[in-house]
Amino acid sequence: MPNRDALERVMTESFANGLTTALYNAPGVHWRGEGGDQERDAI
């Protein structure tokens, strides 16, 4: 597995922390309706 081998060569604690942060901050797709209707409905 070339990706795993590359990660094992560069893996440091700082790099691992960065990967953890990146995964945490990547929640996926979030859709909002046009024109802000969802925000107005929440009020």
Secondary structure, 3 states (H helix, E strand, C coil): CHHHHHHHHHCCHHHHHHHHHHHHCCCCCCCCCHHHHHHHHCC
